[in-house]
Amino acid sequence: MTRVFVARLAALSVFDPLGDPVGRVRDVIVHFSSGRPAPRVLGLVVEVPGRRRVFVPMTRVTSVDAGQVITTGLVNMRRFEQRSSETLVLAELFERQIRITTADETFEAMVEDIAIEQESNRDWFVVKVFVRKGSGGTRSISRLGRRRGETVLVDINQVTGLHLEPEDQSAAKLLESYEDLKPADLAEMIQDLNPKRRDEVAAALDDERLADVLEELPEDDQVEILRGLGRERAADILETMQPDDAADLLSELTPENAEELLRLMEPDEAADLRRLLTYDEDTAGGLMTTEPVILGPEATIAEALAVVRRVELSPALAATVFVCRAPLETPTGKFLGVVHIQRLLREPPHAFIGSILDKDPEPLTPDASIGKVTRMLATYNLVGVPVVDDDGRLVGAVTVDDVLDHILPEDWREDRHQVTHVE
C-alpha cells in the first residue's frame, strides 16, 4: 500500500518482522519545508508497553497493510520528544481551519484527514487533504452548487494555512520558539528558509550562536549567509568559529574576499587561519584545529579537569589534553604527549599531568594523508591525535568529528532525516 490516510493509521498495531508486537501508532510526524512542495513524513509516534511513546522513523517501516504496521524491528526505546521543527498530524493538524484554492473555487474548510504516500525512493510525503467545507467566508466561482459542509479530497498544493509559515513571525519571535534547539537542529531549520528570511534570522542571532550554526551548514549555505552579514560582522563570526571550520569556509570564497576578511580579523586569529589555508584539505593539516586543549607539564590534574569542563568545548576536544612546553599556543614549544580524560579522572587532583603522559602513538605531521589519520584513530581507539611540525612543536590536533565531517558524502547535511548507506 503506497497511500494511507492518517486517521486509519491511528491505533494500528505495530509488529516486528517475526510478528511480535511492538506497540500501537499514536501519531504521525511531518516536517514542513519551504524548499519542498509537500510536507515530508519523518516517522510514527508509537506507544510501547509501559505507556512510553517512542519515535519510529519511516525508514524503519517496511509495510502498512491489512490493518497493521510492520517494522524492521529496530526501535529506539528512548522516550519521544517533539522538536520545534516537527508537527504532529493527529494532535496539531486535524480540525485545523485552512483555505482551499482550486481552478474553480476558493473556500474555507476544516481538516478531517490527511493522506500520506510513499514515493519510488521509499520516502513518504503528505499528498492529499480530506476537508469539510466551512460556512464562513466561502467564495465559490464554480457553476455547480455545493451544499454546506460537503467533504472534498484536495491536493496538498491547493492548501494554504495548514502550517504556520515562519514568515508570519518576526525573526526574534521565531528564534524564541527555537531557543532550545541544538546548533545542528537550528541549522536544519535555517536551511529550509528562503534567502531573505534566512538573512533576517542570521542577523538576529548572536555571534556565538551563529558561529555554531554555520559550522553545521553545507558550505554553499555558509557562503550565502556570510555574504549577507557585512564585512565587519563576517570577520567577527569567523573569529568565533572553530579555526578549521573557519578556514574551510574561507577556502570557499574568492581569494580577494578571503584576504579582505582576514585583514579585518585580529592578527593572531588571522595567522592561525592563514596557516591552515596552506595545507591540502585531504591531509592532517587541512583537517586539524589549531585550538585543542593545551597545558604545560606542571599543570595539576585538578587544573586540567577545570579546563576540559569549559562549556564551549566540544566533547571531542574535551576528551584529550595535549601537553607541551611553553608557549602553550600553536605552534607551541616541544610537544611532550597527551593525557586522556579517563586517566585524569583516575588520578589524585594534586598530581602533575606531566607525570602521567601517554607518549604513544607517534604524532602525525601536517602532510599525513587522511587515510593515515583514520587508521590511527581506529587502531588506537582515539578521539583526537596530535599534529606536529618538523621541530616537534604542536601545530594542531585532528578529532574524530573532523574526520567524519570529511569522509561523509558532501550532501550529508542536506537532509538529516535521510539514512545514508555506506558501501
Summary of the structure (lengths in Angstrom):
residues: 423
radius of gyration: 26.7
end to end distance: 29.2
largest distance: 89.6
contacts: 1260
relative contact order: 0.08
helix: 34%
strand: 27%
